[in-house]
Amino acid sequence: MIKKHNGIKKTLLLAIPLLVVIIALSACTLQDLGNGNNNYQEDPELIGLPNDGLQKFASIAEAQAYLQAKQLEESGSFSSPLMSRGGMMETAALMDAQSSLGKSVTVTMGGSTTPAYSETNVQVSGVDEPDIIKTDGNYLYTIANNKLVIVDATTPQEPELVSETPISEDTTNWRSPRATELFVNGDYVVVFVSSYEQTVSFSKYDIYPQESYRQMTIAYIFDASEKSDPQLVQKVSATGNFQDARMIGDTVYFIAQEYSWNGNGIAEPFVSTDVMRIAPAIYYFDSPETNYNFATIVSFAIASQEVIDVETLMVGYDTTLMMTENNLYLATRPNNWWGWRQGYGEERFNEVILPRLPAELKTQINQLDADLTEDERWQEISLLLGAFFEKAATDDSFAQVYEEVFGDIEEALLAYDTEQALAYDQTQIHKFGLANGKLSYAATGSVPGSLLNQFSLDEYEGNLRVATTINIWVGERIVTNNVFVLDEDLNLVGDLRNLARDQSIFAARFLGDRLYLVTFERTDPLFVIDLSDATNPNVLGELHMPGFSSYLHPYDENLIIGVGRDGDEEGRLGGIKLALYDVSDVANPVEKDVVVIGDQGSSSPVLDDHHAFLFDKEKNLLVLPVAKVTAKIAQGQYAYRYTMWHGAYVFDVDETGFTQKGTIQHGSSSTSYYYWRDSATVLRGLYIDDVLYTLSTKYLKANDLETLEPLASLSLPQVEEFDREEFVGLPVY
């Protein structure tokens, strides 16, 4: 149902720059978008942004000209010219580019001297993900106070910090290299580092150089065969901010992304090592953007430290990486803050408004001189509209005659604007094949909506499954969710649209031919979605309960573990919620067991980072890092002080539910800051043999895995703590 027009005369009296009133008549209400499998009432071909496939710039100059033309096209003006920069390197030739069910933690048995140990919780088995701590069963490798720290864990009662290797000696300068995450591969450790490179350029016709700092992503490769003295053997650098990385066998892939324009011209992407510098070719998809970013994908071999391949794509923003052993998927969002390109421009007027105007007025507009410029033409149209509305404002009978006409225009504008908004609320997905570190472009596809995270993507039997949330505003906020199945060429083969109106996806997990999807507004619907027929996804069942899960993890084919927040029927959130969902009856999933930890304000790193989740089915082990609110003390009418407990909860988990074994405390604090975490907040848990290790930025603690009796506590190097409240000087209300 469309909200009806309130009257020409009333509209005119309230909004008399009369000339542009008609252009903005889109604040209407779309009451029904349908449910379940019903599609939007839109062009059935409107599944993706227009693009002509992968294209390549012949030179930096060509790329710069393209960006300048696109900015002119998008904005209608060009206020920030992309200046040519002297001495810019011409593009070098790019190197020739030629799934299984995800497991969280895998017990790996090495030789007779290597105990069993947990691995990083990853999405796809065989595809490792970087994290802040790793183990090889004998040593622990972590980052503390911007140092690579190696701990000998062969004697858990006396763990020894055998080396601290600084990433940068300067710990006070924000531009200094900062370690973020790492990989371990045999005797090698790869540490990802964010840094800034000082650059100098000249503005057009200026004599003074302009200094700036360009963000860089650097992979430091250490030979750690001598644990007490790791040696930096290579740095692989790429322009841009670190986005994500994966490791398959001996090959590391990482992505760096940066804005394409640095103020004086194109920010030419490059990749370098100690012995080489590559200016990669820039590939692009001719799709509309307001602003562009360069996403550079780099692959290198760890043992030889050789760069295998480099690809630079000119894309949107919000990069999401999902990889299998055979394919790399890079999802980006079009950067269309401008709205719907020229949404309120000439095209909208000519296609929607002009054909519906009264015949006499339409004829007058169509008879305008064809040689008029766009601005001149609009000036003449404004005069005609002004005369028409002036008569409507003073002549009730005239206004009444055309009331229905303008109601029709409003409805047409709403339909047009909704279609445009949907067309540009898109995620583009680029697929690359993988072969021994080489990347080969395979396909590009688009789906409506945005991704939550990497778990919104999944490859299964050659198809890519995608879960998205559409969130647009056209007179009112429209929020709904979708599931798409794309074939190996990223063509649409099946979809499920308009699921859970007015709610957003909070968690997604594809497992075999099912998708478990959590959406949330006030209560938490857990949907069980059947994907066995790729052409016809459908909902098998759903469960509604207070709160939500933000991470889902398989226990087995019939049980799913969820971690999120508790809540009530009104949508008010409480403590951390650990749930075991029984989906054996797919039509009627149930909560088999629930544990709530702490009060409102309690938090866990698992809510934001799946790497913090430790689960091992064979050991019936689940470890949950927790920052728990233990008391909330009023400090005034609206201010409170919180006492916090920082540690980890350890559970036995089986088919019946959770049994708390105990807790491991790292510290406590008192603060007026909601969700405040300090250096004792536990970030990770892992085990080696029968020892459970928990990591905060302050401690590495070892406990007996069975009894949780403390074995040892090792203080880690850390920056000197400051009093945040004294520094900021303001409480949280």
C-alpha positions in Angstrom: 0.0 0.0 0.0 1.3 3.5 -0.9 0.7 6.4 1.4 -1.6 8.8 -0.4 -0.8 12.4 -1.5 -1.9 15.0 1.0 -3.0 17.6 -1.6 -1.3 19.9 -4.1 -2.5 23.1 -2.4 -1.3 22.1 1.0 2.0 20.9 -0.3 2.6 24.2 -2.1 1.8 26.3 0.9 4.3 24.3 3.0 7.1 24.1 0.5 7.2 27.0 -1.9 10.4 26.8 -3.7 7.8 25.2 -5.9 10.2 24.2 -8.6 11.9 21.4 -6.9 9.1 20.0 -4.8 8.2 17.5 -7.5 11.8 16.2 -7.6 11.7 15.1 -4.0 8.3 13.4 -3.8 9.7 10.1 -2.6 9.0 10.1 1.2 6.4 7.4 0.9 5.8 4.1 2.5 6.4 0.7 1.0 4.2 -1.5 3.2 4.7 -5.0 1.8 7.8 -6.5 0.3 6.6 -10.0 0.6 7.8 -12.9 2.7 9.6 -16.2 2.3 10.4 -17.0 -1.4 8.5 -14.1 -2.8 10.8 -11.8 -4.8 10.8 -8.0 -4.8 8.5 -6.4 -7.2 11.4 -5.3 -9.4 13.0 -6.0 -12.7 13.9 -9.7 -12.5 17.2 -8.9 -14.3 18.2 -6.5 -11.5 20.5 -8.9 -9.7 23.9 -7.1 -10.0 25.6 -3.9 -10.9 26.4 -3.5 -14.6 30.0 -4.5 -15.4 31.8 -5.6 -18.5 34.1 -8.1 -16.8 37.7 -7.8 -15.9 39.6 -5.0 -17.7 43.1 -3.8 -17.5 44.6 -0.3 -17.6 47.5 0.1 -20.1 49.2 2.6 -17.9 49.0 4.7 -14.8 48.0 7.7 -17.0 45.0 5.7 -18.3 43.9 4.8 -14.8 44.2 8.4 -13.7 42.1 9.6 -16.7 39.5 6.9 -16.0 39.2 8.0 -12.3 38.9 11.6 -13.3 36.2 10.9 -15.8 34.3 8.7 -13.3 34.4 11.4 -10.7 33.0 13.9 -13.2 30.3 11.5 -14.2 29.3 10.7 -10.6 29.4 14.2 -9.1 28.6 16.4 -12.1 31.6 18.6 -11.1 35.2 18.1 -10.4 36.4 20.0 -7.3 39.5 17.8 -6.5 41.5 17.3 -9.7 43.6 14.2 -10.0 46.9 15.9 -10.8 49.6 14.1 -12.7 52.6 13.3 -10.6 56.1 13.7 -11.9 58.4 10.7 -11.9 55.5 8.2 -11.5 56.7 4.7 -12.5 54.9 3.3 -15.5 53.0 0.1 -14.8 55.2 -3.0 -14.9 53.9 -6.2 -16.3 52.0 -8.3 -13.8 53.3 -11.8 -13.2 51.5 -14.4 -15.2 48.5 -15.6 -13.3 47.7 -18.9 -13.9 35.9 -27.0 0.0 35.7 -28.8 2.6 33.5 -28.4 5.7 35.1 -25.9 8.1 36.5 -27.1 11.4 37.2 -25.0 14.4 40.0 -26.8 16.1 41.9 -29.8 14.8 44.0 -32.2 17.0 47.2 -32.8 15.1 49.5 -35.6 16.1 53.1 -35.1 14.8 56.0 -37.4 15.5 56.6 -39.1 18.7 58.0 -36.0 20.3 55.2 -33.7 19.3 52.1 -33.7 21.6 48.6 -33.1 20.5 47.6 -29.4 20.3 44.8 -27.2 19.2 44.9 -25.1 16.1 43.4 -21.8 15.2 39.6 -21.9 14.8 39.2 -21.5 11.0 36.3 -21.5 8.5 37.7 -23.9 6.0 39.7 -27.0 6.9 43.2 -26.9 5.3 43.1 -23.1 5.0 44.9 -21.4 8.0 44.0 -18.0 9.2 46.3 -15.5 11.0 45.9 -15.0 14.7 47.6 -13.4 17.7 48.9 -16.7 19.1 49.9 -20.0 17.5 51.6 -23.2 18.7 53.5 -26.0 17.1 53.0 -28.3 20.1 56.3 -27.4 21.7 56.4 -23.6 21.5 53.9 -20.8 21.7 54.3 -17.8 19.4 52.5 -14.6 20.2 52.7 -10.8 19.8 53.1 -8.8 23.0 54.1 -5.1 23.3 54.9 -5.1 19.5 57.3 -8.0 19.9 57.4 -11.5 18.5 57.4 -13.5 21.7 58.3 -17.2 21.7 57.6 -19.4 24.8 59.0 -22.8 25.4 56.0 -24.9 26.5 57.8 -28.3 26.8 57.8 -28.0 30.6 54.3 -26.5 31.4 55.1 -26.1 35.1 58.0 -23.8 34.1 57.2 -22.2 30.7 60.2 -20.1 29.5 60.1 -16.9 27.5 63.0 -17.8 25.2 62.9 -14.7 23.0 61.4 -11.3 22.5 62.0 -9.9 19.1 61.0 -6.2 18.7 59.1 -5.3 15.5 60.2 -1.7 16.1 62.4 -0.2 18.7 60.3 2.9 18.7 57.1 2.1 20.7 55.9 5.7 21.0 55.6 6.9 17.4 52.2 6.0 15.8 53.9 5.7 12.5 56.2 3.0 13.7 55.6 -0.6 12.4 53.0 -2.4 14.5 52.6 -6.2 14.6 49.0 -7.4 14.3 48.8 -11.2 13.6 51.0 -14.1 12.6 51.4 -17.5 11.0 53.7 -20.4 12.0 55.0 -22.8 9.4 57.7 -25.2 10.5 60.6 -23.1 11.6 59.3 -20.0 10.0 57.0 -17.3 11.5 55.3 -14.7 9.4 54.2 -11.6 11.3 51.9 -9.1 9.6 52.9 -5.5 10.4 51.1 -2.2 9.7 53.4 0.7 9.0 53.5 4.0 7.3 55.9 5.1 4.5 56.8 8.8 4.2 56.1 10.2 0.8 56.8 13.5 -0.8 54.9 15.1 -3.7 54.4 18.5 -5.3 51.0 20.1 -5.8 50.4 21.5 -9.2 52.6 24.5 -9.8 53.8 24.6 -6.2 57.5 24.9 -5.3 57.3 23.3 -1.8 57.1 19.6 -1.4 54.2 18.2 0.5 54.9 15.4 3.0 52.4 12.6 3.7 52.4 9.1 5.1 51.2 6.2 3.2 49.9 3.1 5.0 51.8 -0.2 4.2 51.2 -3.8 5.0 54.4 -5.8 5.6 54.8 -9.5 6.1 58.0 -10.0 8.2 59.3 -13.5 7.6 61.4 -14.9 10.5 63.6 -18.0 10.5 62.9 -19.2 14.0 64.9 -22.4 13.8 66.9 -20.9 16.7 64.0 -20.1 19.0 66.2 -17.9 21.2 67.2 -15.7 18.3 64.8 -15.6 15.4 66.2 -14.0 12.3 64.3 -11.6 10.0 65.1 -13.0 6.5 62.7 -11.1 4.4 60.0 -8.4 4.3 57.2 -8.5 1.7 55.5 -5.1 1.6 52.3 -4.0 -0.1 50.7 -0.6 -0.3 47.6 -0.2 1.8 46.0 -1.3 5.1 46.1 -4.9 6.1 42.7 -6.6 5.4 43.2 -10.3 5.8 45.4 -13.3 5.0 45.3 -17.1 4.5 48.0 -19.8 4.4 47.7 -23.0 2.4 50.7 -25.3 2.8 53.9 -23.2 2.3 52.1 -20.3 0.6 50.7 -17.2 2.2 48.1 -14.9 0.6 47.3 -11.5 2.0 45.3 -8.5 0.9 46.1 -4.8 1.4 43.7 -2.0 0.5 44.0 1.8 0.1 42.2 4.7 -1.4 43.1 5.1 -5.0 43.9 8.9 -4.8 46.5 10.4 -2.6 45.7 14.0 -3.1 48.0 14.7 -6.0 47.2 11.8 -8.2 46.9 8.1 -8.2 48.4 6.3 -5.2 50.3 3.9 -7.4 50.2 0.5 -5.8 53.4 -1.5 -5.5 54.7 -4.6 -3.8 58.4 -4.9 -2.7 60.9 -7.1 -1.0 64.5 -6.5 0.0 65.6 -7.4 -3.6 62.7 -6.3 -5.9 59.9 -3.9 -6.5 56.8 -4.7 -8.5 54.4 -2.1 -9.9 51.5 -4.4 -10.7 49.1 -3.8 -13.5 45.7 -2.5 -12.3 42.6 -4.4 -13.2 39.1 -3.0 -12.9 35.4 -3.6 -13.5 33.6 -0.9 -15.3 30.9 -0.5 -12.7 29.8 2.8 -11.1 31.5 4.0 -8.0 31.8 7.3 -6.2 35.2 6.5 -4.9 37.6 3.7 -5.7 40.1 1.7 -3.7 43.0 -0.5 -4.7 42.9 -4.0 -3.3 46.3 -5.7 -3.8 46.5 -9.5 -3.4 49.9 -10.9 -2.8 51.1 -14.5 -2.6 54.5 -15.6 -1.5 56.3 -18.8 -0.6 57.5 -18.9 3.0 60.6 -21.1 2.7 62.0 -19.4 -0.4 60.6 -16.0 0.6 59.8 -15.4 -3.1 56.8 -13.5 -4.3 54.7 -15.8 -6.5 52.0 -13.5 -7.7 50.5 -10.0 -7.3 47.0 -8.8 -8.4 45.7 -5.2 -8.0 42.0 -4.6 -8.4 40.3 -1.3 -8.4 37.2 -1.9 -6.3 34.8 -0.4 -3.7 35.3 -0.9 0.0 34.5 -3.2 2.9 36.6 -6.1 1.7 35.7 -9.6 2.8 38.0 -12.6 2.1 36.9 -16.2 1.9 39.2 -18.9 0.6 39.1 -22.6 -0.1 42.1 -24.7 -1.1 41.2 -24.1 -4.8 39.6 -20.7 -4.9 39.9 -17.2 -3.5 36.7 -15.0 -3.2 37.1 -11.3 -2.6 33.8 -9.5 -1.8 33.6 -5.7 -1.9 30.9 -3.1 -1.5 30.4 -0.4 -4.2 31.4 2.9 -2.8 28.2 4.8 -3.7 27.7 7.3 -0.9 26.4 9.7 -3.6 23.2 7.7 -3.4 21.9 6.2 -6.6 24.4 8.0 -8.9 22.3 10.7 -10.4 19.2 9.6 -8.4 17.7 13.1 -8.4 18.9 14.1 -11.8 17.8 14.4 -15.3 17.3 10.7 -15.9 14.9 10.4 -13.0 12.9 13.4 -14.2 12.7 12.3 -17.8 11.8 8.7 -17.1 9.4 9.0 -14.2 8.1 12.5 -13.8 7.8 13.9 -17.4 5.7 11.1 -18.9 3.1 11.6 -16.1 2.8 15.3 -16.1 -0.4 16.9 -17.5 -0.5 16.8 -21.3 -0.2 20.6 -21.8 2.7 20.9 -19.4 4.5 17.8 -20.9 4.1 19.2 -24.4 5.6 22.6 -23.4 8.6 20.8 -21.9 9.1 18.5 -24.8 9.0 21.5 -27.2 11.9 23.3 -25.5 14.9 24.1 -27.8 17.0 20.9 -28.2 20.2 23.0 -28.3 19.8 24.2 -24.7 22.4 23.1 -22.2 21.2 21.0 -19.3 21.2 24.0 -16.9 19.4 26.2 -19.4 16.8 23.5 -20.1 16.2 23.1 -16.4 15.8 26.9 -16.0 13.1 26.8 -18.6 11.4 23.8 -17.1 11.5 25.6 -13.7 9.6 28.5 -15.1 6.9 26.2 -16.6 6.5 24.2 -13.4 6.4 27.5 -11.4 3.5 28.8 -13.5 1.7 25.5 -13.2 2.0 25.3 -9.4 1.2 28.9 -8.9 -2.1 28.3 -10.6 -2.7 25.1 -8.6 -2.0 27.1 -5.4 -4.6 29.7 -6.2 -7.2 27.6 -8.0 -8.8 24.8 -6.0 -10.7 23.4 -8.9 -7.5 23.2 -11.0 -5.6 21.6 -8.2 -8.3 19.0 -7.6 -8.3 18.0 -11.3 -4.6 17.1 -11.0 -4.6 15.5 -7.5 -4.7 12.0 -8.9 -1.9 12.8 -11.4 0.5 13.7 -8.6 -0.5 10.8 -6.5 0.5 8.6 -9.5 3.8 10.5 -9.8 4.5 9.8 -6.1 3.9 6.1 -6.5 6.1 6.0 -9.6 8.9 7.9 -7.9 8.7 5.5 -4.9 9.0 2.5 -7.3 11.8 4.0 -9.2 13.8 5.1 -6.1 13.3 1.7 -4.5 14.6 0.0 -7.6 17.6 2.3 -7.7 18.4 1.9 -4.0 18.2 -1.9 -4.4 20.4 -1.8 -7.5 23.2 0.0 -5.6 22.9 -1.9 -2.3 25.1 -4.6 -3.7 28.0 -6.8 -2.9 30.4 -7.6 -5.7 32.2 -10.9 -5.5 35.4 -11.6 -7.5 36.6 -15.2 -7.8 40.2 -16.3 -8.5 41.4 -19.8 -9.0 44.5 -21.0 -7.0 47.3 -23.1 -8.4 50.6 -23.3 -6.4 50.3 -19.7 -5.3 49.3 -18.4 -8.7 46.0 -16.5 -9.0 43.9 -16.8 -12.2 40.8 -14.6 -12.5 37.7 -16.7 -12.9 34.5 -14.6 -12.6 32.7 -11.7 -11.0 29.2 -11.7 -9.8 26.9 -9.4 -7.7 24.2 -10.0 -5.1 21.9 -7.5 -3.4 22.7 -6.5 0.1 25.8 -6.6 2.3 27.7 -9.4 4.1 28.1 -9.8 7.8 31.5 -11.4 7.7 33.4 -14.2 6.0 30.9 -16.8 7.2 28.3 -15.1 4.9 30.2 -16.8 2.1 30.6 -20.6 1.5 31.7 -22.8 -1.4 30.0 -26.2 -1.7 30.0 -28.6 -4.6 31.2 -26.0 -7.0 28.6 -23.4 -6.0 29.0 -20.3 -3.9 26.3 -19.7 -1.3 25.9 -16.1 0.0 23.8 -14.6 2.9 23.1 -10.9 2.8 21.2 -8.2 4.5 19.5 -5.4 2.5 19.3 -2.1 4.4 18.0 0.9 2.5 16.0 4.0 3.2 13.4 5.1 0.7 10.9 7.1 2.7 11.2 4.4 5.4 13.9 2.0 6.4 13.6 -1.3 4.6 15.6 -4.2 6.1 15.4 -7.8 4.9 17.6 -10.8 4.3 18.5 -13.0 1.4 20.3 -16.2 0.5 21.7 -16.7 -2.9 23.3 -19.6 -4.7 25.8 -18.8 -7.5 27.3 -21.3 -9.9 31.1 -21.6 -10.6 30.8 -18.7 -13.0 29.0 -16.7 -10.2 25.7 -16.7 -12.1 22.6 -16.8 -10.0 21.0 -20.3 -9.8 18.8 -20.0 -6.8 17.6 -17.6 -4.1 15.6 -17.1 -1.0 14.6 -13.5 -0.5 12.8 -11.2 1.9 13.5 -13.3 5.0 13.0 -11.8 8.5 11.7 -8.3 7.6 13.0 -5.5 9.8 15.8 -7.7 11.2 19.5 -8.0 10.3 21.7 -11.1 10.1 23.8 -11.5 13.3 25.3 -14.9 12.5 25.5 -17.3 9.6 27.0 -20.8 9.2 26.8 -22.9 6.1 27.2 -26.6 6.9 26.8 -29.1 4.1 23.5 -28.6 2.4 22.1 -26.4 5.2 22.4 -22.9 6.4 21.9 -21.8 10.0 21.0 -18.2 10.1 20.4 -15.9 13.1 18.6 -12.6 12.7 17.8 -10.1 15.4 15.7 -7.1 16.3 14.0 -7.9 19.6 14.2 -11.7 19.7 16.5 -14.2 18.1 15.1 -16.3 15.2 17.4 -19.2 14.3 16.5 -20.3 10.8 17.3 -23.7 9.4 17.5 -23.3 5.6 17.7 -26.2 3.2 20.2 -25.8 0.3 20.1 -29.4 -1.0 18.3 -28.1 -4.1 20.6 -25.2 -5.2 17.9 -23.8 -7.4 15.3 -23.6 -4.6 16.6 -22.7 -1.1 13.8 -22.9 1.5 13.2 -22.5 5.2 12.8 -25.8 7.0 12.1 -24.4 10.4 12.8 -21.6 12.8 13.2 -21.0 16.5 12.4 -17.7 18.4 14.0 -16.9 21.7 15.3 -13.8 23.6 18.7 -12.5 22.8 20.8 -13.5 19.8 23.9 -15.6 18.8 26.6 -13.8 16.9 28.8 -16.9 16.3 27.6 -20.4 15.4 29.8 -23.5 15.5 28.9 -27.1 14.7 28.9 -29.7 17.4 27.7 -32.4 15.0 25.1 -32.8 12.3 22.2 -32.3 14.8 23.7 -29.9 17.3 24.9 -26.3 16.9 26.7 -24.2 19.5 25.8 -20.5 19.6 27.6 -17.7 21.4 25.9 -14.3 21.8 24.0 -12.2 24.2 21.0 -12.9 26.4 18.0 -10.7 26.3 14.4 -10.3 27.1 11.2 -10.1 25.0 11.6 -6.3 24.8 15.0 -6.6 23.2 17.0 -5.5 26.2 20.3 -7.3 26.3 21.9 -9.0 29.2 25.0 -11.2 29.8 26.9 -13.6 27.5 24.7 -16.4 26.2 26.0 -19.9 25.4 23.4 -22.0 23.7 23.2 -25.5 22.3 20.6 -25.8 19.5 19.1 -29.1 18.6 18.3 -29.1 14.9 17.6 -32.9 14.5 13.9 -32.0 13.9 14.6 -29.4 11.3 11.0 -28.1 11.3 11.2 -27.5 15.1 14.7 -26.6 16.3 15.0 -26.2 20.0 17.4 -24.7 22.6 18.7 -27.8 24.3 20.7 -26.0 26.9 21.6 -22.4 27.8 24.2 -20.8 30.0 24.2 -17.1 30.8 27.4 -15.5 32.1 27.4 -12.1 33.8 25.1 -9.2 33.6 24.5 -6.5 31.0 27.9 -5.2 29.9 29.6 -8.6 30.1 31.5 -9.4 26.9 33.6 -12.0 25.1 36.1 -11.7 22.3 34.2 -14.5 20.6 31.3 -12.1 19.9 33.6 -10.3 17.4 36.3 -12.8 16.5 35.8 -16.5 15.9 39.5 -17.2 16.5 38.8 -16.7 20.3 36.5 -19.8 20.3 38.2 -23.0 21.5 36.2 -26.2 21.0 37.3 -29.8 20.8 34.6 -32.5 20.5 36.9 -35.4 21.3 37.9 -33.8 24.5 34.4 -32.5 25.3 36.1 -29.1 25.7 34.8 -25.6 25.3 36.7 -22.5 26.5 35.1 -19.1 26.4 37.2 -16.0 27.2 35.0 -13.6 29.3 35.1 -10.1 30.7 32.2 -10.3 33.2 30.4 -7.6 35.0 30.1 -8.7 38.6 28.5 -5.5 40.0 26.9 -2.3 38.8 27.1 0.5 41.4 25.2 3.8 40.8 27.4 6.8 40.9 24.6 9.3 40.2 21.3 9.6 38.4 22.7 8.1 35.2 26.3 7.2 35.9 27.5 3.7 37.1 30.6 2.1 38.1 31.3 -1.5 37.1 33.4 -4.1 38.7 34.8 -6.6 36.2 36.2 -10.1 36.3 38.6 -11.1 33.5 39.3 -14.7 32.7 38.0 -17.8 30.9 35.1 -20.2 31.5 35.9 -23.8 30.8 33.0 -26.3 30.0 32.5 -29.9 29.4 30.1 -30.2 26.5 28.3 -33.2 25.1 25.0 -34.0 23.5 23.1 -33.0 26.6 24.6 -29.6 27.1 27.2 -27.7 29.0 28.8 -28.5 32.4 31.0 -25.8 33.9 34.4 -27.3 34.9 35.6 -24.1 36.4 37.2 -20.7 35.6 40.6 -19.3 35.1 41.1 -15.7 36.4 43.6 -13.3 34.9 42.5 -10.2 36.8 39.7 -7.9 38.0 39.0 -4.2 37.6 36.7 -1.4 38.5 35.7 1.1 35.9 32.9 3.5 34.8 33.4 2.4 31.2 30.8 0.1 29.7 32.3 -2.9 27.9 35.8 -1.8 29.0 38.5 -4.3 28.6 41.9 -4.1 30.2 45.3 -5.9 29.9 43.9 -8.9 31.9 41.1 -9.5 29.6 41.6 -13.1 28.2 41.8 -13.1 24.4 42.5 -16.7 23.5 42.6 -20.2 24.9 44.6 -23.2 23.4 45.8 -26.5 24.6 49.0 -28.6 24.3 48.5 -32.2 25.4 46.9 -32.0 28.9 47.7 -28.4 29.5 45.3 -25.5 28.9 46.9 -22.1 28.1 45.0 -18.8 28.3 46.3 -15.6 26.9 45.7 -12.0 27.8 48.0 -9.1 27.0 49.2 -9.3 30.6 49.7 -13.1 31.2 50.1 -16.5 29.7 48.7 -18.9 32.2 49.0 -22.7 32.2 46.4 -24.9 33.9 45.8 -28.6 34.1 43.3 -29.4 31.4 41.4 -31.9 33.5 41.4 -30.3 37.0 42.2 -26.7 36.0 44.7 -26.6 38.8 47.2 -23.7 38.1 50.6 -24.9 36.8 52.3 -21.6 35.9 51.8 -17.9 35.1 54.1 -16.1 32.8 54.1 -12.3 32.6 54.3 -11.0 29.1 56.0 -7.8 27.9 53.5 -5.0 27.8 53.2 -1.3 27.4 52.9 0.8 30.5 49.2 1.1 31.4 47.6 4.4 31.8 44.4 5.4 33.7 41.9 5.7 30.9 39.4 7.6 33.1 42.1 10.1 34.2 43.2 10.5 30.6 39.7 11.1 29.2 38.2 12.7 32.3 34.7 11.7 31.5 32.5 8.9 32.9 30.2 6.7 30.7 26.5 7.3 31.2 
